[in-house]
Amino acid sequence: TTERALMYKFYVVGLGGSGGKTLQFLMDQLHTELRRRGWQGDRLPRCWQFVHVDVPAQPDGVGDGLPPTVPAQGGRYIPVTTPSDQYRQLDAGLELSLSQTPDQLRPLVGWRPDASRVATPIVLGAGQFRAVGRLATLARAKGIFEGLREAAQDLNAGEANQDFSELQRVLGKGYAPPQGTMVMVISSLAGGTGASM
């Protein structure tokens, strides 16, 4: 007989370089385990969404001993910068945006890096400077929100529901509708961008 068990959809977000690398290993391990159990195809179930948010324009988790990047494994990458961005531009844009509303700049005074002193090329990442990653994240908050919302909407698509049913079959569970969505955020507390986000 098949066992009926409570199951959830999963929405996992990795912040910064460490969060992204953790997702890479997690996705690789899950895919290996599911294939062993009979899951067909080269992608993970679409009822599991994986999103990597980081400063560089391209994911930087590439190298010896690392599994493929999150987007290469079917997840989504949300870059905070574009290849042409410079920290000074992001800082000026955020200042202009926040200056439209009284007292919005005041909370930045204690931690906002002086643009003339930031030497790290922002397109390569925040360089372990939390304040740089935090400011870049604030400057691009709308784009990050849109990317996260698109991934969340994908969890409710028909393809995700089909994969949910197939996943239950592969795991030997009787069909039951999802109990909801579990959201997990993965980040290094001691890092740069992820910790600042």
TAMO-V599033 format. One record per backbone hydrogen bond with DSSP energy under -1.0 kcal/mol. NH is the residue of the N-H (numbers start at 1). CO is the residue of the C=O. If there is no record, write none. Layout:
NH&CO  NH&CO
This chain:
3&172  9&180  10&47  11&182  12&49  13&184  14&51  15&186  16&53  19&15  20&16  21&17  22&18  23&19  24&20  25&21  26&22  27&23  28&24  29&25  30&26  31&27  32&28  33&29  34&30  35&31  36&32  37&33  38&35  39&34  48&45  49&10  51&12  52&76  53&14  54&78  62&60  66&63  73&69  74&71  75&70  76&50  78&52  80&54  81&55  85&82  90&86  91&87  92&88  93&89  94&90  95&91  96&92  97&93  98&94  99&95  101&98  104&101  108&105  109&106  112&108  117&114  124&121  125&122  129&126  133&129  134&130  135&131  136&132  137&133  138&134  139&135  140&136  141&138  144&140  145&141  146&142  147&143  148&144  149&145  150&146  151&147  152&148  153&149  154&150  156&153  157&154  161&157  162&158  163&159  164&160  165&161  166&162  167&163  168&164  169&165  170&166  171&167  172&169  173&168  174&3  179&7  182&9  184&11  186&13  196&192  197&193
